[in-house]
Amino acid sequence: MSNRIRKVLIVGGGTAGWMTAAALARVFPANGCRIELIESDAIGTVGVGEATIPHIGNFNRLLGIDEDDFLRHTQGTFKLGIQFVDWARLGDCYLHPFGVYGAPMDAIPFHHYWLKLNSLKQTKPLSAYSLACVATAQNKFMRPVNLPKSPLGQILYAFHLDAGRYAKYLRGYAEDRGVRRVEGKVVDVGLRPEDGYVDSVTLENGSQLSADLFIDCSGFRGLLIEQALETGYEEWSEYLPCNRAIAIPTRSNETPRPYTRATAHTAGWQWRIPLQHRLGNGTVYSSEFMDDDEALQGLRERLEGEPLAEPNRLRFTTGRRRKFWNKNVVAIGLSSGFLEPLESTSIHLIQSGISKLVGLFPTRGFDLGIVDTYNRQSADEIEYIRDFLILHYKQTERDDSAFWNYCRTMPIPDSLAQKIELFRSSGRLYRQEEELFSETSWLAVMLGQRITPQDYHPVVDAYDVDVIGKHLAGLTEVIARSASEMPTHADFIAEHCAADPLQMAS
């Protein structure tokens, strides 16, 4: 039909730009819609998102890429969860695992049975009922196998990857499918006088590029969504006070572990992401409670290997655009908003934005119902994630610094306060339908942050304690046996997806 989108112009490369280009190239036939991407070699990318969550598997399947090939090219490793150190108290350590805890009995979530036995001191730690927890403790990994009733058939995993290499890998994929890359820096954005829609962008060399639909992947600058369309930004610094990050990659002196580590410090936290060829390290902190020099010194003191590059500094403000889609511009990636990398959601939010765009892809009429639906879904999703991140900071007993005193006493959104109170009073977990994080995730972090439920589901009392005990004991035996059958993470990588040593050195 004559009103179909004929051309999409993506402004900005990096992870967001090339994920978008690759997905659109996969969805649209070569003659269906022209896709062009502008990026400048002179403009660096942030390179966020070296750790992912399991949803990235859906993106890989959409593209039809071979997972082992993808991991070799990105020098990636596998991830079964996120380890949190020193968050609720100094000395504490817990894992937010992917997958599930235990197995339900008569439709009542497993953790209610565990809560009863735990109150009687007749059970093991909750981590013993998670294959991901047991496997990470032994540095084990494997992909799920076709055993539906076995924990080995329910393994859920994500990846650690080199963000720069990932963008390069997706660029090759996209260009092979007809995406045209344009080298250049955008210096001007032209708006249509009759309706304020973006008409074209002008590059530094004077050339102009026009399109029907523009995707803003220009990072924090928000070149189209903010600088041109003045969409506005909703800031969440009162809830998530960290606003700085410094990253330093280091040489790895050990075999990679199948989990990300987040270690809290006096004004934020430090990440540790194991790749095949190096460790990704960085510190996230609040400039209100720690200056830049102190943050860098602390990071350097905690590094485990030889630095491989100069520090990469990043400033950010947590929050979101007031509209993710404004007129004929859709913001994807950092241009749409930013949540700090605590739960590895950066790449997921890119992926989710792309998925919603494909599902709600417009015509040149830009139906407002489609645009409003995209904006409402995007706002809901990022706010659900925001609440989950706030939980880590708010529910702490630390009082050893001004930063943690602020976090412990700060006001929080009503939506999160209600979830905390519900869990504290009854052990119940309530999620909205479209919420990203599962009950396993909320349970792991709430208990990890030392929220102790005062009660459990009343149906549990209908079961004899010995019956519950035998059921839970059987689960731990099966999980322990399953973990013992798994290969080590290093051996699995060596067999399936080890990177070329020459590539690792480059």
Backbone torsions as a table, in degrees:
resi	resn	phi	psi	omega
1	MET	NA	156.8	-171.3
2	SER	-70.1	-18.3	-177.4
3	ASN	-96.0	11.6	179.5
4	ARG	-69.7	149.2	173.9
5	ILE	-64.1	123.5	-178.4
6	ARG	-99.2	-25.2	-177.9
7	LYS	-148.6	135.3	173.9
8	VAL	-114.2	132.3	177.4
9	LEU	-116.9	119.5	178.5
10	ILE	-97.8	121.9	-178.4
11	VAL	-102.2	104.0	-178.7
12	GLY	115.2	142.5	179.7
13	GLY	-104.7	-121.8	-178.8
14	GLY	61.7	-164.7	-177.5
15	THR	-61.3	-47.1	-176.4
16	ALA	-64.6	-46.9	-177.2
17	GLY	-63.3	-46.5	-175.4
18	TRP	-78.6	-27.5	170.9
19	MET	-63.6	-43.3	179.5
20	THR	-63.4	-47.2	-179.0
21	ALA	-61.6	-43.4	-178.8
22	ALA	-63.8	-43.7	-178.4
23	ALA	-66.5	-44.8	-179.8
24	LEU	-66.2	-36.6	177.7
25	ALA	-65.6	-32.9	179.0
26	ARG	-72.9	-38.2	-174.9
27	VAL	-78.2	-42.0	-176.3
28	PHE	-93.4	134.0	171.6
29	PRO	-60.8	157.7	-176.3
30	ALA	-56.3	-32.3	-178.8
31	ASN	-96.7	6.4	-175.6
32	GLY	-87.0	-36.5	-176.7
33	CYS	-162.8	127.2	178.3
34	ARG	-76.5	137.4	180.0
35	ILE	-125.3	123.8	176.8
36	GLU	-124.5	149.9	179.4
37	LEU	-132.2	128.5	176.6
38	ILE	-102.0	128.7	169.9
39	GLU	-149.3	157.8	-178.7
40	SER	-119.7	129.5	175.8
41	ASP	-63.8	-20.4	-178.0
42	ALA	-79.9	-13.7	-179.3
43	ILE	-106.6	118.2	179.8
44	GLY	-72.8	160.6	175.3
45	THR	-106.1	155.5	-178.5
46	VAL	-66.5	-38.6	179.4
47	GLY	72.5	31.6	177.4
48	VAL	-74.9	165.1	171.3
49	GLY	86.6	41.7	176.6
50	GLU	-82.5	-11.4	173.2
51	ALA	-117.5	143.9	-175.1
52	THR	-126.6	178.6	173.1
53	ILE	-120.2	166.4	-169.0
54	PRO	-57.9	-21.2	-178.0
55	HIS	-60.6	-19.9	179.8
56	ILE	-61.8	-23.5	176.3
57	GLY	-59.9	-34.4	177.8
58	ASN	-64.6	-38.7	179.3
59	PHE	-66.0	-43.8	178.2
60	ASN	-60.7	-39.9	179.5
61	ARG	-67.9	-36.6	175.9
62	LEU	-59.0	-43.7	-179.1
63	LEU	-74.9	-20.4	-178.4
64	GLY	73.6	28.1	-178.0
65	ILE	-87.5	152.0	177.1
66	ASP	-77.9	123.6	-173.6
67	GLU	-63.8	-40.5	-179.7
68	ASP	-66.2	-39.4	177.9
69	ASP	-63.5	-44.5	177.6
70	PHE	-58.7	-43.4	-179.1
71	LEU	-69.5	-37.4	176.8
72	ARG	-61.9	-43.3	-176.7
73	HIS	-73.1	-28.4	179.3
74	THR	-99.3	2.5	-177.9
75	GLN	52.6	42.0	-173.4
76	GLY	-83.5	164.1	174.5
77	THR	-131.0	176.2	-177.6
78	PHE	-99.4	158.8	-174.8
79	LYS	-140.1	125.0	179.5
80	LEU	-106.5	-3.0	-179.7
81	GLY	166.2	-172.8	-179.4
82	ILE	-125.9	126.8	179.1
83	GLN	-94.1	131.4	179.1
84	PHE	-112.6	124.7	-176.5
85	VAL	-119.2	130.7	173.1
86	ASP	68.4	27.1	-176.5
87	TRP	-86.7	-53.8	-179.6
88	ALA	-78.5	-42.3	175.7
89	ARG	-144.2	154.9	171.8
90	LEU	-61.3	130.6	-178.2
91	GLY	97.8	-14.3	178.2
92	ASP	-73.5	151.7	176.4
93	CYS	-154.8	127.3	175.9
94	TYR	-147.0	161.3	179.2
95	LEU	-111.3	132.4	166.1
96	HIS	-90.6	101.2	-173.1
97	PRO	-88.9	153.5	166.8
98	PHE	-84.5	154.2	-178.0
99	GLY	98.0	-147.9	-173.9
100	VAL	-130.9	163.8	168.3
101	TYR	-100.4	128.8	171.1
102	GLY	55.9	-145.2	179.1
103	ALA	-152.9	139.7	-177.3
104	PRO	-68.6	156.4	172.1
105	MET	-120.3	121.1	179.7
106	ASP	51.2	45.2	172.1
107	ALA	70.9	2.1	176.0
108	ILE	-90.8	128.2	-177.7
109	PRO	-53.2	142.7	-175.1
110	PHE	-53.4	-40.2	-170.6
111	HIS	-64.5	-20.5	177.8
112	HIS	-68.4	-37.7	175.7
113	TYR	-66.8	-40.7	178.0
114	TRP	-63.7	-40.9	-179.4
115	LEU	-60.1	-40.3	-179.8
116	LYS	-64.1	-51.1	-178.4
117	LEU	-65.7	-33.8	178.7
118	ASN	-65.4	-37.4	178.6
119	SER	-66.0	-23.7	177.8
120	LEU	-95.3	2.2	-178.3
121	LYS	58.0	41.3	-177.9
122	GLN	-121.2	28.5	-178.3
123	THR	-145.9	166.1	176.8
124	LYS	-84.8	169.5	175.1
125	PRO	-57.6	151.2	-178.2
126	LEU	-56.4	-31.9	-178.5
127	SER	-60.4	-25.1	-179.8
128	ALA	-68.2	-14.2	-178.0
129	TYR	-102.2	12.9	178.3
130	SER	-122.4	121.3	177.2
131	LEU	-62.6	-36.5	179.2
132	ALA	-61.1	-42.5	179.7
133	CYS	-64.6	-46.3	-178.0
134	VAL	-66.1	-41.2	-178.4
135	ALA	-67.2	-41.6	-179.5
136	THR	-65.4	-34.8	178.6
137	ALA	-63.1	-25.0	-179.9
138	GLN	-106.1	6.6	-176.5
139	ASN	54.3	45.7	179.3
140	LYS	-104.7	154.1	173.6
141	PHE	-161.8	146.3	166.2
142	MET	-160.1	159.4	173.3
143	ARG	-76.0	158.9	179.3
144	PRO	-63.9	148.2	177.7
145	VAL	-113.3	168.8	-175.0
146	ASN	-82.0	69.0	176.6
147	LEU	-134.4	81.7	-170.6
148	PRO	-55.4	-31.7	-176.6
149	LYS	-93.2	0.1	-179.6
150	SER	-102.4	146.9	172.6
151	PRO	-56.2	-26.5	179.3
152	LEU	-70.0	-14.6	175.8
153	GLY	-92.2	-2.2	-174.7
154	GLN	-121.2	18.3	-178.3
155	ILE	-67.0	130.2	178.7
156	LEU	-117.8	132.6	-174.3
157	TYR	-146.9	163.2	175.6
158	ALA	-132.2	-160.3	-176.0
159	PHE	-135.9	155.6	158.5
160	HIS	-104.9	138.5	-177.9
161	LEU	-150.5	160.6	175.6
162	ASP	-82.8	112.9	-172.8
163	ALA	-61.9	-38.6	178.9
164	GLY	-64.3	-43.6	178.9
165	ARG	-69.2	-32.0	177.5
166	TYR	-64.3	-45.8	177.9
167	ALA	-60.5	-42.0	179.2
168	LYS	-63.9	-41.1	179.2
169	TYR	-62.1	-44.9	-179.7
170	LEU	-70.7	-31.6	175.9
171	ARG	-60.3	-45.8	178.3
172	GLY	-60.0	-42.3	179.0
173	TYR	-60.6	-47.4	-175.8
174	ALA	-67.6	-44.4	-178.5
175	GLU	-65.7	-34.1	176.3
176	ASP	-63.0	-20.8	-178.3
177	ARG	-109.2	21.0	169.0
178	GLY	101.0	-1.2	177.6
179	VAL	-70.1	133.8	179.7
180	ARG	-101.8	123.7	176.6
181	ARG	-93.6	134.6	178.0
182	VAL	-117.3	120.7	177.0
183	GLU	-80.7	130.6	177.7
184	GLY	160.0	163.2	179.2
185	LYS	-110.4	127.6	179.2
186	VAL	-73.9	126.1	-179.8
187	VAL	-114.5	-12.7	-179.8
188	ASP	-155.6	148.2	176.7
189	VAL	-122.9	123.1	-179.8
190	GLY	-95.8	131.1	179.4
191	LEU	-106.8	146.8	176.0
192	ARG	-72.7	126.1	-175.5
193	PRO	-64.3	-28.0	-174.2
194	GLU	-75.9	-28.0	-176.4
195	ASP	-141.2	-1.8	177.7
196	GLY	78.0	6.9	175.4
197	TYR	-70.5	152.6	176.5
198	VAL	-70.9	130.8	-179.8
199	ASP	-102.3	-40.9	-176.4
200	SER	-163.1	166.2	170.7
201	VAL	-123.7	147.0	179.5
202	THR	-111.3	132.9	-179.9
203	LEU	-93.3	167.2	-177.1
204	GLU	-59.0	-30.2	-179.9
205	ASN	-84.0	4.8	176.8
206	GLY	94.8	-12.1	-179.0
207	SER	-74.1	148.9	179.4
208	GLN	-115.4	139.9	176.2
209	LEU	-126.8	131.3	179.1
210	SER	-115.8	167.8	179.4
211	ALA	-165.6	169.7	173.2
212	ASP	-85.6	-41.8	-177.6
213	LEU	-125.3	132.4	179.9
214	PHE	-114.2	134.7	175.3
215	ILE	-110.4	119.7	-178.5
216	ASP	-90.9	105.6	174.8
217	CYS	-119.2	36.7	-174.1
218	SER	-87.2	8.3	176.9
219	GLY	81.1	-157.7	-175.2
220	PHE	-55.7	-28.8	-177.4
221	ARG	-61.1	-32.1	-177.2
222	GLY	54.3	55.4	-170.7
223	LEU	-53.9	-41.1	-179.8
224	LEU	-95.6	-51.7	-172.7
225	ILE	-65.2	-31.8	-176.7
226	GLU	-112.4	-54.8	-175.9
227	GLN	-65.9	-36.3	-179.9
228	ALA	-90.0	-45.9	-173.3
229	LEU	-97.9	-8.7	176.6
230	GLU	50.2	54.8	-174.5
231	THR	-71.5	-33.6	-178.8
232	GLY	99.4	159.2	-173.7
233	TYR	-137.5	133.4	176.5
234	GLU	-100.5	114.4	-172.8
235	GLU	-91.8	141.6	-179.4
236	TRP	-121.8	28.1	-176.6
237	SER	-64.1	-25.7	-179.6
238	GLU	-66.7	-26.4	179.9
239	TYR	-97.4	-33.5	-177.5
240	LEU	-126.7	84.8	-168.4
241	PRO	-75.0	-13.1	179.0
242	CYS	-67.2	135.2	-176.9
243	ASN	-141.8	13.6	178.9
244	ARG	-139.7	153.4	173.1
245	ALA	-148.3	148.1	173.9
246	ILE	-132.8	129.4	-179.0
247	ALA	-117.8	137.7	175.5
248	ILE	-140.2	114.4	174.4
249	PRO	-75.9	148.1	178.6
250	THR	-132.9	159.3	174.9
251	ARG	-68.4	139.2	-178.8
252	SER	-89.7	132.9	-179.5
253	ASN	-107.9	12.6	-177.0
254	GLU	-150.8	166.9	175.7
255	THR	-69.1	143.4	-175.0
256	PRO	-67.1	140.8	177.9
257	ARG	-92.5	148.5	-175.4
258	PRO	-86.1	44.6	176.5
259	TYR	-160.3	154.8	171.8
260	THR	-86.7	146.9	176.0
261	ARG	-117.8	134.8	175.0
262	ALA	-124.2	110.5	-176.7
263	THR	-108.3	119.2	-179.3
264	ALA	-71.8	143.1	172.2
265	HIS	-126.8	-167.3	-168.8
266	THR	-70.0	-17.1	-179.7
267	ALA	-139.9	29.3	-178.7
268	GLY	155.1	-132.7	-177.0
269	TRP	-160.4	168.0	-179.0
270	GLN	-126.2	137.6	178.2
271	TRP	-102.4	156.2	176.4
272	ARG	-140.8	114.5	-175.4
273	ILE	-123.1	111.6	-176.3
274	PRO	-86.4	120.0	172.7
275	LEU	-105.8	177.5	179.2
276	GLN	-67.9	-35.4	-171.3
277	HIS	-107.4	-8.3	-177.5
278	ARG	-167.6	175.7	170.6
279	LEU	-107.2	135.2	168.7
280	GLY	-90.8	126.4	-179.6
281	ASN	-129.6	148.0	174.9
282	GLY	-169.0	159.8	176.7
283	THR	-119.2	138.1	175.8
284	VAL	-114.6	130.7	-174.3
285	TYR	-153.4	168.0	177.7
286	SER	-101.7	125.7	179.2
287	SER	-69.4	-13.2	176.0
288	GLU	-73.4	-22.7	-173.8
289	PHE	-121.9	-6.0	179.7
290	MET	-154.1	132.6	178.6
291	ASP	-84.3	166.7	-172.4
292	ASP	-62.8	-40.6	-178.5
293	ASP	-65.7	-41.1	178.7
294	GLU	-64.7	-40.0	179.5
295	ALA	-63.4	-44.1	-180.0
296	LEU	-65.6	-42.8	179.1
297	GLN	-61.4	-43.9	179.3
298	GLY	-62.9	-40.5	178.7
299	LEU	-63.3	-46.9	-179.3
300	ARG	-61.3	-37.5	-180.0
301	GLU	-67.2	-27.7	-176.7
302	ARG	-95.9	-2.9	-179.7
303	LEU	-65.1	144.2	-176.0
304	GLU	-98.8	-10.2	-177.2
305	GLY	-145.4	-176.3	-178.6
306	GLU	-71.9	127.2	177.9
307	PRO	-61.0	140.9	-179.2
308	LEU	-108.9	-4.1	-179.5
309	ALA	-159.7	165.8	175.3
310	GLU	-70.9	155.9	179.6
311	PRO	-59.0	138.3	175.5
312	ASN	-106.7	114.6	-175.1
313	ARG	-97.9	143.4	-176.8
314	LEU	-139.1	132.2	173.5
315	ARG	-113.2	139.9	-178.9
316	PHE	-152.4	162.7	173.5
317	THR	-127.4	117.8	-179.0
318	THR	-67.0	141.2	-179.5
319	GLY	152.1	-164.3	-177.2
320	ARG	-148.3	158.2	172.1
321	ARG	-65.2	149.4	177.7
322	ARG	-68.5	-25.0	169.5
323	LYS	-135.9	134.3	175.9
324	PHE	-84.8	-28.0	178.5
325	TRP	-125.5	115.7	-178.9
326	ASN	-128.5	119.6	-177.3
327	LYS	57.8	-116.0	179.7
328	ASN	-110.6	28.9	179.2
329	VAL	-122.9	127.2	173.7
330	VAL	-112.6	125.6	178.3
331	ALA	-92.7	127.3	179.0
332	ILE	-130.7	136.2	-178.0
333	GLY	88.4	-148.6	-174.4
334	LEU	-63.4	-23.3	178.4
335	SER	-68.2	-19.1	-178.8
336	SER	-91.2	-17.5	-177.3
337	GLY	150.2	176.6	-178.6
338	PHE	-149.0	129.9	168.0
339	LEU	-117.6	131.4	-177.0
340	GLU	-54.2	160.3	-168.5
341	PRO	-80.1	20.5	-173.1
342	LEU	-55.6	-41.0	-179.0
343	GLU	-115.0	22.9	171.2
344	SER	58.1	46.1	-175.3
345	THR	-101.9	-0.9	-174.8
346	SER	-60.2	-52.0	-179.6
347	ILE	-66.6	-35.7	178.8
348	HIS	-61.1	-42.1	-178.7
349	LEU	-66.0	-33.5	172.6
350	ILE	-62.4	-51.3	-178.7
351	GLN	-58.7	-43.1	-178.5
352	SER	-66.5	-40.3	177.0
353	GLY	-61.7	-41.6	178.0
354	ILE	-63.6	-45.1	-178.6
355	SER	-60.4	-44.5	178.8
356	LYS	-65.8	-38.0	179.2
357	LEU	-63.6	-43.1	178.5
358	VAL	-62.4	-44.2	-179.3
359	GLY	-67.6	-30.9	-177.7
360	LEU	-112.0	28.1	-174.2
361	PHE	-58.2	131.7	-170.6
362	PRO	-89.6	174.1	161.9
363	THR	-100.5	-179.7	179.8
364	ARG	-70.8	-6.4	174.8
365	GLY	-79.4	-18.4	178.3
366	PHE	48.5	67.7	178.8
367	ASP	-53.9	124.7	-176.4
368	LEU	-64.8	-27.6	177.1
369	GLY	-64.5	-39.5	177.1
370	ILE	-65.7	-46.2	-178.7
371	VAL	-62.8	-45.0	-179.1
372	ASP	-64.6	-37.9	178.2
373	THR	-63.6	-45.0	178.0
374	TYR	-58.7	-46.5	-177.8
375	ASN	-66.1	-39.3	-179.9
376	ARG	-67.5	-45.4	179.0
377	GLN	-63.3	-41.1	-179.1
378	SER	-66.5	-41.5	179.2
379	ALA	-64.4	-44.5	179.7
380	ASP	-59.7	-46.7	-175.6
381	GLU	-61.5	-48.4	-175.6
382	ILE	-69.7	-29.0	178.0
383	GLU	-73.6	-35.5	173.8
384	TYR	-61.5	-43.6	179.2
385	ILE	-65.7	-42.9	177.4
386	ARG	-52.4	-47.3	-178.5
387	ASP	-61.4	-40.6	-179.5
388	PHE	-63.7	-39.0	178.3
389	LEU	-68.0	-41.7	-180.0
390	ILE	-58.5	-37.4	-179.2
391	LEU	-51.0	-40.7	-177.6
392	HIS	-63.0	-35.2	-177.5
393	TYR	-85.2	-43.9	-175.1
394	LYS	-66.3	-44.6	-174.1
395	GLN	-88.5	71.1	177.0
396	THR	-129.3	152.2	173.5
397	GLU	-103.8	2.8	-177.4
398	ARG	-68.2	134.3	176.6
399	ASP	-135.8	26.9	-174.3
400	ASP	-91.5	0.5	178.5
401	SER	-154.2	161.5	178.9
402	ALA	-63.5	-34.5	179.8
403	PHE	-60.7	-50.2	-177.3
404	TRP	-71.4	-30.1	173.7
405	ASN	-63.3	-40.0	176.8
406	TYR	-63.6	-49.1	-176.8
407	CYS	-61.1	-41.9	-176.6
408	ARG	-65.2	-30.2	-173.7
409	THR	-108.2	-0.6	-174.8
410	MET	-71.5	151.7	173.2
411	PRO	-69.4	151.9	179.8
412	ILE	-131.3	161.7	178.4
413	PRO	-59.5	146.3	179.4
414	ASP	-58.0	-35.2	-178.3
415	SER	-59.6	-37.8	178.5
416	LEU	-79.2	-41.2	-179.4
417	ALA	-57.8	-38.6	179.7
418	GLN	-66.5	-39.6	178.7
419	LYS	-65.1	-42.6	-179.6
420	ILE	-63.2	-45.7	-177.4
421	GLU	-66.1	-39.1	178.1
422	LEU	-61.6	-44.3	-179.9
423	PHE	-69.0	-41.6	-178.8
424	ARG	-63.4	-38.0	-174.9
425	SER	-82.7	-32.7	-170.6
426	SER	-138.5	-1.1	-177.8
427	GLY	74.2	8.4	-178.3
428	ARG	-84.6	146.1	176.6
429	LEU	-119.7	127.0	-177.5
430	TYR	-121.0	126.8	179.2
431	ARG	-125.0	145.2	169.6
432	GLN	-72.2	155.9	-174.2
433	GLU	-56.7	-43.3	-173.7
434	GLU	-93.4	11.3	-177.2
435	GLU	-65.5	140.2	-177.7
436	LEU	-69.5	-51.8	-170.9
437	PHE	-83.6	137.1	-174.4
438	SER	-80.2	175.2	174.8
439	GLU	-62.3	-34.6	176.2
440	THR	-57.6	-43.8	-178.7
441	SER	-63.8	-49.0	179.9
442	TRP	-63.4	-40.2	179.2
443	LEU	-63.5	-45.7	-177.8
444	ALA	-60.3	-44.6	-175.9
445	VAL	-77.2	-39.5	178.8
446	MET	-62.0	-47.0	177.7
447	LEU	-69.2	-38.9	178.8
448	GLY	-61.8	-32.2	177.8
449	GLN	-90.2	16.6	171.1
450	ARG	67.4	35.0	168.3
451	ILE	-87.6	116.8	-177.2
452	THR	-103.7	114.0	178.1
453	PRO	-62.4	142.1	179.7
454	GLN	-85.6	-11.4	-177.7
455	ASP	-155.7	177.7	177.6
456	TYR	-139.9	176.1	-176.6
457	HIS	-61.0	131.4	-175.6
458	PRO	-63.6	-24.0	179.7
459	VAL	-60.8	-28.5	-177.6
460	VAL	-58.1	-33.6	-178.2
461	ASP	-69.4	-10.8	176.8
462	ALA	-76.9	-11.7	-179.0
463	TYR	-100.5	141.4	174.7
464	ASP	-65.1	139.8	-178.2
465	VAL	-58.8	-37.9	-179.9
466	ASP	-65.4	-36.5	178.3
467	VAL	-64.4	-44.8	178.1
468	ILE	-62.8	-43.7	-178.4
469	GLY	-60.1	-42.6	179.3
470	LYS	-65.5	-39.7	178.8
471	HIS	-61.9	-46.0	-178.5
472	LEU	-69.1	-38.3	178.4
473	ALA	-63.5	-38.9	178.0
474	GLY	-64.4	-37.6	178.5
475	LEU	-63.5	-44.8	-178.5
476	THR	-65.4	-34.9	178.5
477	GLU	-65.9	-43.3	179.9
478	VAL	-65.1	-43.1	-179.2
479	ILE	-65.8	-44.2	178.8
480	ALA	-61.7	-42.2	178.9
481	ARG	-65.9	-39.4	178.7
482	SER	-63.2	-43.4	179.4
483	ALA	-63.2	-35.8	-179.1
484	SER	-66.6	-23.5	-179.8
485	GLU	-85.7	-8.4	-177.4
486	MET	-83.5	145.0	173.7
487	PRO	-74.7	166.4	174.9
488	THR	-69.1	155.9	177.8
489	HIS	-56.6	-44.8	-179.1
490	ALA	-63.3	-42.4	-179.6
491	ASP	-66.6	-38.0	179.9
492	PHE	-64.4	-43.9	177.9
493	ILE	-62.3	-45.2	-178.5
494	ALA	-59.5	-36.2	-178.0
495	GLU	-78.7	-33.3	-168.9
496	HIS	-111.9	-36.6	-167.2
497	CYS	-149.1	30.2	179.4
498	ALA	-65.2	135.5	179.6
499	ALA	-72.8	152.7	175.2
500	ASP	-62.1	129.2	-179.0
501	PRO	-56.3	-32.6	178.6
502	LEU	-67.9	-37.5	176.3
503	GLN	-66.8	-38.4	-178.3
504	MET	-64.7	-28.7	-178.8
505	ALA	-82.4	-16.8	-176.1
506	SER	-85.6	NA	NA
